[in-house]
Amino acid sequence: MAKNLKSYGEVMDVTLTGSVTSGDVMIVGALAAIALSTGDSGDTIAASIEGVFEVAKLSTDDVGQGDQLYWDSGNSQATLSDGTGANPALGKAFVAAGNGETTVQAKLNA
């Protein structure tokens, strides 16, 4: 194994700027992350930056498998719209989630 390997890159430590609950979506720079524990501002917690997670989605979006998803932080939900650049990339839809469905499985940072 390479002596300079520091991490496999699935989980990273994040110092919080606000409160989060385990399972919350966080945007860290250009990365989407899922909080793996609950914490308050100033706490450092582990966050997953790989994997498939079920998250809330805009119920009127008709998401196809593999579609690019964005995170609407103001409404705490995934959407197909980048909000004219305001919504950061979340990842790709792992499975389809049609109009009327309120959650989607998202493959983070894909």
C-alpha positions in Angstrom: 0.0 0.0 0.0 1.2 3.5 -0.8 2.7 5.2 2.2 1.0 8.5 1.4 -2.5 7.1 1.5 -4.5 9.1 4.1 -8.1 8.0 3.5 -10.2 6.1 1.1 -12.3 9.2 0.7 -15.8 7.9 1.7 -16.1 9.9 4.9 -14.6 13.3 5.9 -14.6 15.4 9.1 -16.6 18.6 8.8 -16.6 21.5 11.3 -20.2 22.7 11.4 -21.3 26.3 10.8 -24.9 25.5 12.0 -26.8 22.6 13.6 -27.4 19.4 11.7 -29.2 16.1 12.4 -27.9 12.7 11.3 -29.0 12.2 7.8 -29.1 15.9 6.8 -27.7 16.9 3.5 -24.8 19.4 3.7 -22.9 21.2 1.0 -19.2 21.4 1.8 -17.5 23.5 -0.8 -18.4 21.7 -4.1 -19.2 18.4 -2.3 -22.5 17.1 -1.2 -22.3 15.3 2.1 -24.7 13.5 4.5 -24.2 14.1 8.2 -23.5 10.8 10.0 -24.3 12.2 13.4 -26.0 15.2 15.0 -24.1 18.3 16.0 -24.2 22.0 16.6 -22.2 25.0 15.2 -18.5 24.5 16.0 -18.7 20.7 16.4 -16.7 18.5 14.1 -18.7 15.5 12.8 -18.2 12.8 10.2 -20.0 13.2 6.9 -20.3 10.7 4.0 -19.4 12.0 0.6 -20.0 8.7 -1.2 -22.9 6.3 -1.4 -26.6 6.3 -2.2 -28.9 8.1 0.2 -32.7 8.7 0.2 -33.4 12.4 0.4 -36.4 14.7 0.1 -37.3 15.8 -3.4 -39.5 18.4 -5.1 -42.7 16.3 -5.5 -43.5 17.7 -8.9 -40.2 16.8 -10.4 -40.3 13.7 -12.7 -36.8 12.3 -12.0 -35.4 9.6 -14.3 -32.8 7.2 -13.4 -29.4 8.8 -13.9 -30.7 12.4 -14.0 -28.6 15.1 -12.5 -29.9 16.3 -9.1 -29.3 19.6 -7.4 -29.8 20.6 -3.7 -32.3 23.4 -3.0 -31.0 24.4 0.5 -33.8 26.9 1.1 -36.4 24.1 0.7 -34.2 21.2 1.9 -34.9 19.1 -1.1 -33.4 17.6 -4.3 -34.6 19.1 -7.5 -33.9 18.8 -11.2 -33.3 22.5 -11.4 -29.9 24.1 -10.8 -31.8 27.3 -9.9 -29.8 29.3 -12.4 -26.6 28.3 -10.6 -28.0 28.8 -7.1 -28.5 25.1 -6.3 -25.3 23.1 -6.0 -25.0 19.7 -7.5 -26.1 16.8 -5.3 -25.4 13.8 -7.5 -27.3 11.5 -9.8 -30.7 9.7 -9.3 -30.0 6.1 -8.5 -33.5 5.1 -9.3 -36.4 7.0 -11.0 -38.8 9.0 -8.7 -41.8 10.2 -10.5 -44.2 13.2 -10.2 -45.9 12.9 -6.8 -43.0 11.1 -5.0 -41.5 13.0 -2.2 -38.1 11.3 -2.0 -35.4 10.1 -4.3 -32.3 7.9 -4.0 -29.3 10.0 -4.8 -25.8 8.8 -5.6 -23.7 11.6 -4.0 -21.3 13.5 -6.1 -21.8 11.4 -9.2 
